[in-house]
């Protein structure tokens, strides 16, 4: 569900001139999820390196992309 929400945010706000905004949103979403996962009681904390690797290889975190504006005639 989180992945779909991030994809939707990137699709809606990924316009020319907003690369900093969607990059910041992606970073903050990843950071909030990392902190939430580390709140689990009784388990060893997750390292940022292991978490980043998991996001890339297993979860396939959507990369923020700028889509070209469509031209309406």
N, C-alpha and C positions, 0 to 999 in steps of 0.2 A: 504494500500500500504506500509506504514511504517513497519507494522508487517511482511509482506512478505519479505521485504528487510533485516530486522534483522534476520529472519529465514534463509534466503539464506546466509547471512554473517556467521552465526553460523555453518551452514552445510559445508561451504567451508573451514573456518579457524578453525573449532573445532577439531583440531587434538591434539594428545598427546604432551604436552609441551607448549601449547598455551592457557592455561586456564586464565592466567593473561590478555592476549591480548583480548580475546573475552569478558571477564568480564568487562574490561575497556571500550570496544566499547559499550556494552550494557548500562553501567552507563552513558556514555557521550551522547548516543542517547536519553536516558530517560531525562537527564538534559536539553538537547537542546530543546526537545519537551515541557518540563515543562515551560521553559522560553518563548517559542514561544506562548504557550497557555495563558500565563499571560500578553502578550502584547496586548491582545484584549482591545480596548478602551471602557470605560464606564461600565465595568463589575468589580465585586469584584474579587481581585486576588485569585487564587487557592492556598490552602495550600499544602505543600509537603505531609503531612499525608493523606489528602483527595485524592490527586493525586496518591499516592502509592496504596491506597486501590482501587481506580478506575482501575489502571493498573492490579492488581491481580484479582479482582472479575468480572469486566465487559470486559476489553480489552483482558485479558489473555496474557500478555506480555510474549514472548518466553524466557524461561530461557536458559542461555548459557550452552551448554553441550559439553563435550569432547566425541567424538565418537572413538571407537577403530579402529586402522588401519586395513585395510583389507590385508590379506596376499595373494600374487599372487604366484602361484606355477610355 
